[in-house]
Amino acid sequence: MIQNRVFKTGLLCALAVALSTLGPEMAFAADGGLRAFVTHNMAPIMFGALVIFLLLGYPVAFALAANGLVFGVIGIELGLFRPDFLQALPERVYGTMNNEVLLAVPFFTFMGLILERSGMAEDLLDTIGQVFGSIRGGLAYAVIFVGALLAATTGVVAASVISMGLISLPIMLRYGYDRRVASGVIAASGTLAQIIPPSLVLIVMADQLNRSVGDMYEGAFVPGLLLAGLYAFYIFLVSAIFPSVAPGLPLEAQTLRDKNQKRGPSRLLGAIFAAGFAVLIATGSLPGLTAGSLPGAANLAVWGVGAFVLFYFIMSGTARLLTPSLFIALSIAIGISIAVMERSGMRVGSDYVVLAMSMTVGLAFVVAVINRVFRLGLLSKLAEQVIFVMVPPLALIFLVLGTIFIGVATPTEGGAMGSVGALLLAAGRGRLKFDLMRQATYSTAKLSAFVLFILLGSRVFSLTFYGVDGHRWVEELLVSLPGGQTGFLIVVNILVFLLAFFLDYFELAFIIIPLLGPAADKLGIDLIWFGVMLAVNMQTSFMHPPFGFALFFLRSVAPKVPYLDRVTGKRMEPVTTGQIYWGAVPFVGIQLIMVALVVLFPGMVTHYKSSSVQLDQGAVQKQFDNLTPDLDSAPPPPALDFGAPK
């Protein structure tokens, strides 16, 4: 494998040198018509050559750089550039290295790897599996929930898919889950790390579109959670129609279940009421979420009914967690948050959400600590375990994303705090070892170098491509599509979906996004919304059979041969590659439905504007008028005599 890559890279470099030295002069001297053709079609030829290099399997970074250098020399030969044109390359490379925003990539990668390899994923899956396990599809719900939580802490797809595949797949197979459902939900939940902040690719997306990373994170947060909810809704439908494909855990497997515990209707209705009230508060704090789509009363009714139906089925497995003490803690946290918001004039967007959730988690943790120290019996055994397992990663999420959302810290600073917090959590669990640090540091350096090399290659390519007016060619091609914005969005989404079969997420972000961004901006499309829409679409690149990387990650840890289950002693059949592929197909469809929802309801992304500082143009104009002198009442300037000296 390594020899093959070295051979391809060497062949590409040799071809680039040969074309840049002998090719242009010999070809153009022999045929003047060819010279004129290449001169007028330089941009499409350059883009087509890049596609050919990528389809041949050459490394993306080297294909981009070689393409830029070769066509740069050809452009100089054709007189399109001055001979010193390529002297701008060192400045572009230095500008990339000096980009402070990209420092967030290694920080968030290191944070995620430390958390994943310190056993946090295993603890979460074991505990949350007990919470949801008693209902049909409970283990699948647990995988989705933990996948969303890991996405908000790790931001790395490989880590999420491999962790959940190693831990949850054998358990799901043990208790009779259909192999297609189990493999599909694990792979899809792992890909949530690419849309839920702090996603690494959202950082690159914001950098390529010249937009704020914080705004990109805030815009992607609601679609990411909604996508996880769509996954859960699919599991609910499958388990309701085909109960045998996603059964609940038997009683003997519910190790944290209290024997004398009763799950009466009042407890269940209390859980539904609390969850629905919290959802209404959160959605009401995001005024742009459904602005303009429904009148106020109908809007409230829709959210109320939706919250009731959704949480009836999801919270039915967790009703025993809502003890009176936790209900009181939740109510107190919401009340204090509302009071603080009213008194301090806090924005009713992300500030309030961060404050309410932080106080809720903090008060719940205080209740759990008091309950354990004084043995008061305020919490069930399961509720106490869930709090102690979930509070540390939730606190880290609020520390990182909360400070970014409310504008206290930049993404780079948030990533640095997250890295330190991950080290402290691992040390607190007694799992911070030298080998763990070495593996995390090595993997972080490897992924960061991968991203940086592709970015440098794209800088070389874009220098030449922009020099031959390639950006104008793409812009005119896309802007002139029939249908205006609608036609543009349809073509772009189809193009990105098809390219996702062959290119991964980072390659699409570095190659395609810089070409599409200017055209979208010219059409008046909000680039944060445009970036989030493409991020959801590009997420399918991890799930496309047969090239999806998430499917490859799961295939590497799924059993390939029959084996004996270590708990039951039964002979278990392996998971075939075809079952993994077929399991992924419904979730690709769900991701496309999510793309349609983002297009139809842009408010779920553009709510980030409500948290931004808005300038009162009238007040600014008034202040400017006050500072402007009244020229009519001012004394005339003294006359100047430019005549000859007397």
N, C-alpha and C positions, 0 to 999 in steps of 0.2 A: 504493500500500500504506500509506504513512504517513498520507495524507489519510483513508483508510478507517478506520484505527485512531483517529485524532484525532476523526473524526465519531462513531464508536461510543463513545469515552470521553466526549465532550461530551454525547451523547444519554443515556448512563447517568447522568451527573452531574445533568443537567436533570430526568430522571425521578425521581432520588432526592430532589432538592429539592422537586419538585412533590408527590410522595407524602408526604414528611415534613411538609409545611406544610398542604396542603389535603386530601389523601386521607383521613387518619384521621378528622378531624372531620366531613367531609361524609358519608362512608360509614357511620360508626357512628351518626351522628345520624339517618340515614334508616332504618336497619334495626337494631333492637335484637337480633334473632336472629343477624344477622351478627356483631355485637359479641360475643355469647356464644360463637359458634362459633370465632371467631378467638382469643378468650381461652383457650379450652380446647385449641386445636390450634395454638398459636403455633409450637412447635418444628418439627413436620413441615411446616408452611407455609413457614417460614423456610428449611428445608433444601431443599424443593422449588423455591423461588424461586432459590436459589443454583445448583441444577442447571440450571434454565432459562437463567440468565444465562451459564453456562459453555458450554452447548450452542449458544447463539447466537453464541459466538465472542468474547465480551468479554474483555479482559485479566483474568487471574485475580486479580491484586492489587486492582484497582479493583472487580471484581465482589464480592470478599469484603468490602472496606471499605464499599462502598455498601450491600450487603445488611445489614451490621451496623448502620450508621447509620439506615437506613430503619426497620428493625424495632425499633431502640432507641427512636426517636421514637414509633412505634406502641405500643410497650410502655408508654411514659410516658403516652400518651393513654388507654390502657386501664386505667391504674392498677397495672400490674404492677411498675413501677419508680418510684422517687422522681425528681423533676425533676433532681436533681444526679447521677443515675446515670452519665451520660456523662463526668462530671468525672474518672473513673478512667482515661480513655483516655491522657492525658499520662504517667501513671505506668507504664502498660503499654508505651507506646512507649519510654520511657526505660529500662525494664527490659530490653527487647530490645536496645537500643543498648549497654547496660552488660553484656551477656552475654559473658563472656570466652571461652566455649567456641566461639562463632561466629567468633571471630578466626581459628580454624583454617581456615575456608573460603577466605579470600583467600590465606593462606599456602600451602596445598596447591595451590590453583589456579595461583598464580604459579610454584611449583616445577615443576609439570607442564608449563606452557607454555614455560618456559625450556628444560627438557630436550627437549621435543618439537621446538621450533623451532631448537635448536642442532644438530640432525642425529643425535641419539642413536637415534631409531627407524630411520633409514636404515642406520646402522652395524650395529645389532642384526639387522635383517632380512637384510642382505647376508651377514653372518657366520653366523648361525644357519641361514639357507637353505642354506649350504654344508655345514653339519653334518648336517642331515636330508635334504638333497636327493637323495642316492643311493638312498633307499628309496622305494617307492611311497607317495604321499601325503606325501612329505617336506616339500614347500613348505607344505602345509596344517599339518603339525605345527609347522613354524617359525613360521607366523602365530599359532597358538594359544600357543606358548611366549612369543613376543615380546608378544602381547596381554596375557598374564598379567603379564609383567615390566613392561610399560608401565602396566598397571593399578596395580601396586604403587608406581609412581613418579609417574604423572600424575594419576590419579583423575578424568580428564575423558574422557567417551565420544567427544565430537566430535573431540578431538585424536587419539585412538587410531584411530578408524575412518578418518578422512581421511588420516592418515599411512600406514597400511597399505594403504588403497585406492590411493593415489598410487604407492606403491613396489612393492607385491607383486602387485597385480592384473594389470598388464601382463606381469610375468614369468610368472605362472601361466597366463595366456592364451597366451603365447608357446610354452610347452612342453606345450600340449594339455590343460590342465585344463578340465573341464566348467564352463561359466559359472555354473550354479546352485551347484555345490559351492564354487567360488572365492568368489562373492559372499556366500554364506551363512556360510562360515567366517570371512571378514573382518569382516562385521557382528557376528556372535556374539562373536568374540574381542574386539572393541572394547567390547562391553557389559560385559565382565568388570571394567571400571573402576568399575562401580556396586556390586559386591559384594566385591571384594578391597580391603582397606584400602590406602591412606588414602582411601576413597570419601567424596566430599562429602556424599552423601545419608545415609550412615551417621551422620555428625555430626548432621545435622538429625533423623534418626530417634531418636538417643539423646537429643537435646534435647527432642523432643516427648514421649518416654516417661519423661523424668526419670531417665535411667540414665547410667552412666559411658560416655564415648566409648571409653575404653580397653577396657572389657569388651565393648562392641559390636564393636570392631575384632577383639579376640581371638576372640570367638565366631564372627565371619564369616570368619575366615581359612581354616579347614579346609574349609567348604562352598565357598568360592570356588575353592580349588585343586582340590577334587573335581569341581566343575563343569567346570573346564578339562580335567581328566582324562576326563570323559564326552564332551566335544567330541572329544578325541583318539581315544577308543574308537570313536566314530561314524565318524571318518575312516578308521580301521583297517578297520572292517567294509565301508565303501563301496569302499575301494581293494582289499580282498581279493575282494569279490564282482564288482566292475566295475573291473578294472585300468586300463581305458582312460580313466576319468574323472579319475584322479589319478596320472599316471605319475611316475616318478622322473626326476631330471635326467640328461641324457646326459653321457658322460665329458668331452666338450669344454666343458661348462658348469661343471664342478667345478674351478674355478680354484685352489683351495687344496689340492687333492689331491696327496699325495706319490706320485711315480711308482713308487718301489720299496717302497711300504708294503704290508704283508701284514695281512690281517684274518683271522687263524686262529681256530679254535674256542677256544683257550685264552684269547686276548685277549677274545673275546666273553663267555665264561663268567666271566672275571674282572670284566668290567663289570657283568654281571648280579648276581654275588655282592655286589659293592660297593654297587650301587644297592639291592638287596634288603635288605642289612644296614643301610644308612642308613635305609631306610623303617621297618624293624622297630624300630630305635632310636628314631626320631622318634615313631612311633605308640605305642610302649611308654611314652614320656615323657608321653603324654597319657592318664592313667588313666581318664578319663571317656568316651573316644571310643567304645568299644563295651562299656562296663561293664554287666554284667547281661544282655548279649545272648548270650554264648557262654561256656562254661567256659574256663579259662586255656589248657589244652593245645590245644583246638580253635581258640581265638582266635589263638594263635600260628601254627597250621597254616594257617588261612585267610589271615592276612596274609602268610605266607611264600609260599604258592602264588600269591596275587594279585600280590604284588610280582614274582615270577618271570615270570608270564605277561605282565604289563603291560610290564615293562622288557625282556623278550626282544625284543619288537617295536619298542619305542621306542629302546632303547639299541643295537639292531643297527646303526643308522645312525651312532651316536656311539662305537662301540667303539674306533675308532682314536684317540679323544681320551685314553683311559685308558692312558697310558704308565706304565711302572713308577714313575717319579718322582712322578707325580700320585697313583698308588695309595698310595705310601708317605706322601705328604703328607696324604691323606685319612685313612689309618689313624692317623697321629700326631695329627691334629686331634681325631679321635673319642676317642683314648686320653687326651689331655690334658684334654678336656672332661669325661670320666667321672671322672678323678682330681680335678679341681677341684670337681666336683659332690659327690663323696664327702667331700672334706676340708672344704669350706666349708658343708656343710649346705644347699646351694642347692636351691630348689624344683625338682622334676622335671618341670615344665611348660614354660612359655615361656622361662624363664631358661636352661634347658639347651639348648633348640633354638637360641636366639639365640647362645649361646656357641659351640656346635658349628659352626654355619654360618659365623659370623664367623671363627673360627679356620681353618676349611677354606678359605674364600675368601682369607684373608690369607696362608696358607702357599702356596696355589697361585700367588698373585701373586708371592711371593718367589721361588718356583721359576722362574717365567717371566722375571723380571727377571735372575736369575743366569744363566739359559740364554741370554738375548739378549746380556748384557754380555760373558760369557766364551765364548760360542759353543760350549757344551758338547754340544749335540745331545740334550738330555734330553727335549725336546718336539718333536712334529711341528709342521709349519708351521701346520696348522689349529688344533691345540690351543693354540699360543702366541697366535694371533690371537683365538681365542675368549676366552682369559683376559683379554687386554688390553682387549677390547671389553666384556666382561660385568662385570668386577670393579668399575669405578666406579659403575654404577647399583646393583649389589648392595650395595656398601658404603654407598651412600646409603639404600637400603632398610633395612639393619640399623641405621643411625644413627637413622632416623626411627621405624620401627615397633618395632625392638628396644628402644629406650629407653622407648617408650610401653608395650610389653608387660610389661617387667620393673619398671615403676613409677618409673623414674628421671626421666622428663619427662612433662608433660601433653601432650595432643594439640596445644594451641596452641604450646607450646614446641617440640614435635617438628616442627610445620609451619614454625616460624621457622628451626630448624636446617636443615630440608630446603631452604628457600628459599636460605639462604646456601650450602649445599652444591651446589645446582644452579648457582648463579652461579660457584662455584669450578670446577666441572666444565666449564662452558661456556668460562670463561676459560682453563683448561688446554688445551682443544682449539683455542684461538685463534678461537672463534666468538662471543665476547661483544661484540656491536656495539651502537651506540646505537639503531639501528632495531629490533633484537631486543628491547631493554629497553622501547622505546616500545610495540611491539605487545603484549608480554606484560603490561605495566602497564595498557594500555587494556582488553585482554580480561579481565584480572582484575577491574578496577573495574566493568566491564559485568556480568559474571556475579555479582559480589558484590552489586551494586545490585539485580539481578534477584531474588536469593534474599532480600535484606533487605526489598524491597517486598512480596513475597508473604508473608513472615513478619509484617510489620506489618499487612497486610490480614487475615491469619488471626487476629491478636490482636484486631482490632476486631470481627471476626465472632464469635470465641469469647466475647468479653465479653458480647455480647447473647445469644448462644445458651445460654451457661451461666446467664445471668440469667433466662431463661424455662424453666430446668430441662431444656434440650435434652439435656444429657449424661445425665440420669436417664432420659429417654425412650429414647435409644439404648441405654443400659445395660440397661434392663428389656426392651427389644425383643430384644436379643441373648442376654442371660442366660436368658430364658425359652424359648429354642429347645429343641426336643426333642433328647435325646442328650447333654446336658451339654457337656463340653469337645469331644468329637468332633463333635457337631452344630454347635457354634460355629465350630470350625476349618474344617469343610467349607463352611459358608455364607460365612464371611469370605474364604476363598481363592477361591471362585467369584465373589464380589462384586468383589474386587480385580482378578481376572483380566479381568472384563468392563469394569470402569471403566478399565483400562489401555488399552482401545481408544480412549478419548476424552481421557484425562488423562495428562500425562507424570509422570515420577518425582517431581519436586519438588511438583507439585500434589497428588498422592496423599499424599505425606509430610506436607504442611501441612494438608490438609483431612480426610483419612480417618483417619490414625493417631491424632490426639488424641481421636477419637470411639471408636475400637476399644480403645485402651489401657486405660481404666478397666474396661471389661467383661471384658477378658482378665485383668486383675489380680484382679477379684472372683472369677473362676472358678479362681483359683490357678495361672494359667499364668505361667511365667517370662517376664518382659518382654524380656529379651535374646534368648532363643530365639524368642519371638514376633516381635520386630523383624527378626531375621535371616531367619526364614521368609517374612515379608512382603516383605523386601528381594529375596529370590530371585524371588518371585512378581511383584513390581512391575518387576523387570528385563525382563519380557516386554513392557513398554510400549515399549521401544526396538525390538522385533522384530516387533510386530504388523503384518502387512499389512492395510490399506495406509497406516496412520498412524504406523508406527514411525519414530522420529527417526533411528535408526541406518541405516535403509534410505534415508531422505532424504539423509543425509550421504554414503552410498556412491553414491547416484544422482548426486550433484553432481560426483563425481570419476571415475565410470566412463565409458568411451567411449560416446558417443551415436550416432556415425556411423562408417562404415568408415574404417580408417586403415592406414598402412604401418608395420610394426614396424621400429624403428630398428636392430635387430641383425640380424634375418634378412631384412628387406626384403619379407616376405610381407604380403599384404593380409589384415587382421584384421577380422572382423565385430564389430559393436558389442555391448554388453551391454544387453539390453532390460529394461524395468521389470518385466515379468512374470517374467523369469529371476531377478531380485533377490528378488522376492516369494516365488517357489517355493523358492528356496534358503534362505530364512529359516524356512520352515515346520518342517523337521525339528529345527532348533535351539530353536524354541519348545517343541516336544514334549520335548526334552531338559531344558529349564528346568523344565517341569512335573514331569518325573521327579525332578529335584533337589528340588523342593518336597516331593514324597512321601518322599524319603529323609530330609529334615530332620525331617519329622513322625514317621517310623518309627524313626529313630535320633537322638533329641534329644541324645545324648551328644556328637555331633560339634560341637555348639554349646556345651553347658553345661560343657564341659571348662574353661572360663574360671574356674569356681568353684574348681578345684583350685589355681589360681595366686593366689587371693585369700587374705587373712589370715583364718583361721578362729579364732574365739574358743572356748576351752574353758569351757563354761558351768559345769562342776563346779568348775574352779579359780577362776572368778570368784566363785561362790557361797561357796567356802571362804574366799577373801580377804575377802569382805564379812562373813562370820560372825566372822572374827578382829577386824574393825574395830568390830563391834557390841558395846557394853558389856553385861555380865551384869546385867540389871536386878534379878534375884532377890537377888544378893549385895550390891547397892549399898545404902548407908545411906539411910534414909527422908528425904525433904526436910523442912526445918524447917516447923513449923506457922505459918501466917500468920494474924494477928489482924486481921480487917476490922471490928472493933467501933469504937465511938466513942472518940475520944482521951480519955485519962485526965487 
